[in-house]
């Protein structure tokens, strides 16, 4: 299973880098930026979106490829695909898990905007450490929930 996981993750990472080099993943940055900016505005924080930038009064958030959580999604998909279950169970795991990770990622960016706006001096700590660990924990939790689903429906 570990070898299958490593192979899937290496394949997905190479594919992501290949697609990104050709500009074919820009849409993911755009969608992530639009969603995060919409939630930031719903919270009453003034922002202006310009391409993949979210301009706040105190900071500009640049949504690059890493900010889309595409590598975390690849990690999760590799975990699911490496697990020995049916194609249907894998499909359920990937669709639900990637949806959870996507929502969690948008909320991570929104939280970064809140920190930038109200506790700017803490931004780098939250962005570089807490939010990264949070995304990994969310991924592990999504995978664990999927494994629990498999156990209950076996």
Backbone torsions as a table, in degrees:
resi	resn	phi	psi	omega
1	UNK	NA	-39.7	-178.7
2	UNK	-63.6	-41.6	179.2
3	UNK	-65.6	-42.2	177.6
4	UNK	-62.1	-43.6	178.2
5	UNK	-58.6	-49.4	-178.5
6	UNK	-61.1	-40.7	179.6
7	UNK	-65.4	-46.1	178.3
8	UNK	-61.5	-44.8	-178.1
9	UNK	-65.9	-40.1	177.3
10	UNK	-63.3	-43.3	178.5
11	UNK	-62.0	-47.9	-179.9
12	UNK	-63.4	-41.5	179.6
13	UNK	-63.0	-44.2	178.1
14	UNK	-62.5	-41.4	178.9
15	UNK	-64.1	-42.2	178.1
16	UNK	-61.0	-47.2	-179.6
17	UNK	-64.4	-39.5	177.4
18	UNK	-62.2	-49.1	-179.6
19	UNK	-65.4	-40.4	-180.0
20	UNK	-64.9	-39.6	179.7
21	UNK	-61.8	-23.6	178.9
22	UNK	-99.2	5.9	177.7
23	UNK	74.9	16.0	-174.4
24	UNK	-87.8	0.6	176.8
25	UNK	-112.8	7.7	179.3
26	UNK	-58.9	-35.0	-179.8
27	UNK	-57.8	-33.9	179.9
28	UNK	-68.0	-38.5	175.2
29	UNK	-65.0	-42.4	-179.8
30	UNK	-62.1	-47.8	-179.0
31	UNK	-62.8	-43.0	179.2
32	UNK	-62.3	-43.8	-179.8
33	UNK	-64.0	-46.4	-179.0
34	UNK	-61.1	-45.9	-178.8
35	UNK	-64.4	-46.5	-178.7
36	UNK	-64.3	-43.2	179.9
37	UNK	-63.0	-39.0	179.0
38	UNK	-61.7	-42.8	-179.6
39	UNK	-70.3	-39.4	176.8
40	UNK	-56.6	-45.2	179.4
41	UNK	-66.3	-36.8	177.4
42	UNK	-61.5	-29.2	178.5
43	UNK	-80.4	-2.0	177.8
44	UNK	86.6	12.5	177.5
45	UNK	-89.8	128.5	-179.9
46	UNK	-71.9	127.2	178.7
47	UNK	-148.1	157.1	174.9
48	UNK	-130.8	124.4	179.3
49	UNK	-95.3	135.0	177.2
50	UNK	-138.4	102.7	-175.9
51	UNK	62.8	-120.1	179.5
52	UNK	-104.6	25.5	176.5
53	UNK	-112.5	139.9	172.4
54	UNK	-116.3	110.6	-178.6
55	UNK	-89.1	118.1	173.7
56	UNK	-105.4	171.6	-179.3
57	UNK	-67.0	-28.6	-175.4
58	UNK	-107.3	-14.3	-172.6
59	UNK	-163.0	157.8	172.7
60	UNK	-111.0	126.7	175.9
61	UNK	-96.4	120.1	178.5
62	UNK	-99.9	117.3	-177.9
63	UNK	-92.4	97.0	178.6
64	UNK	-95.4	-174.4	-176.5
65	UNK	-58.3	-41.5	-179.6
66	UNK	-61.6	-31.0	-179.5
67	UNK	-72.6	-9.8	179.2
68	UNK	-84.6	-9.8	-177.2
69	UNK	67.8	19.8	-177.8
70	UNK	-63.1	-34.3	178.1
71	UNK	-72.9	-34.0	175.2
72	UNK	-66.3	-40.0	176.6
73	UNK	-63.1	-39.7	177.6
74	UNK	-63.9	-41.4	177.2
75	UNK	-59.6	-47.5	-179.9
76	UNK	-62.9	-47.6	-179.6
77	UNK	-60.6	-38.6	178.1
78	UNK	-64.3	-40.2	176.6
79	UNK	-60.5	-45.4	-178.1
80	UNK	-67.0	-46.7	-177.6
81	UNK	-66.7	-28.3	-179.5
82	UNK	-75.6	-18.8	-176.7
83	UNK	-78.8	134.0	-174.7
84	UNK	-79.6	83.2	175.9
85	UNK	-137.7	-179.9	-177.7
86	UNK	-68.6	160.7	177.9
87	UNK	-62.0	-36.6	179.1
88	UNK	-63.2	-45.4	178.9
89	UNK	-64.4	-37.0	176.8
90	UNK	-65.0	-43.3	179.7
91	UNK	-61.2	-45.4	177.2
92	UNK	-59.3	-46.3	-179.5
93	UNK	-61.0	-43.5	-178.2
94	UNK	-69.2	-47.2	-178.0
95	UNK	-62.2	-50.5	-178.1
96	UNK	-67.7	-44.1	-178.5
97	UNK	-63.8	-43.3	-180.0
98	UNK	-68.6	-33.6	175.0
99	UNK	-63.3	-44.0	179.1
100	UNK	-63.0	-45.3	179.8
101	UNK	-64.2	-39.4	179.1
102	UNK	-62.5	-46.6	178.6
103	UNK	-64.8	-44.5	177.8
104	UNK	-59.6	-37.4	179.6
105	UNK	-67.5	-42.9	177.0
106	UNK	-61.6	-41.6	177.9
107	UNK	-64.9	-33.1	175.5
108	UNK	-62.7	-43.8	179.6
109	UNK	-67.2	-40.5	177.1
110	UNK	-61.7	-44.5	177.6
111	UNK	-61.1	-37.8	176.9
112	UNK	-63.0	-38.9	177.7
113	UNK	-65.3	-41.3	178.6
114	UNK	-63.1	-46.3	178.3
115	UNK	-61.7	-45.0	180.0
116	UNK	-59.5	-38.4	-176.3
117	UNK	-75.9	-39.0	-170.4
118	UNK	-113.2	-13.9	178.9
119	UNK	-147.1	55.2	-172.7
120	UNK	-51.8	-34.3	-178.9
121	UNK	-67.6	-17.9	-179.5
122	UNK	-96.1	-1.9	-172.6
123	UNK	-55.3	-52.3	-175.8
124	UNK	-62.1	-38.5	177.3
125	UNK	-61.7	-48.3	180.0
126	UNK	-64.2	-48.4	-176.3
127	UNK	-64.2	-49.1	-172.6
128	UNK	-80.2	-24.7	-175.3
129	UNK	-118.8	-68.0	-172.7
130	UNK	-60.6	-46.4	-176.7
131	UNK	-69.8	-31.9	177.3
132	UNK	-67.1	-46.6	177.8
133	UNK	-62.6	-40.0	178.9
134	UNK	-59.4	-40.4	179.3
135	UNK	-68.0	-38.4	177.1
136	UNK	-65.4	-43.8	178.3
137	UNK	-63.6	-38.8	176.7
138	UNK	-62.5	-40.4	179.3
139	UNK	-64.7	-45.3	178.0
140	UNK	-63.3	-40.8	179.0
141	UNK	-64.5	-41.3	178.4
142	UNK	-63.2	-42.1	179.2
143	UNK	-65.8	-42.6	178.7
144	UNK	-63.7	-39.1	177.4
145	UNK	-64.0	-39.8	178.0
146	UNK	-64.8	-42.2	177.2
147	UNK	-62.1	-39.0	176.8
148	UNK	-64.3	-41.9	176.0
149	UNK	-57.4	-45.3	179.8
150	UNK	-60.9	-42.8	-178.5
151	UNK	-64.2	-41.2	-178.2
152	UNK	-72.3	-26.5	-177.1
153	UNK	-107.2	17.5	179.9
154	UNK	-79.9	NA	NA
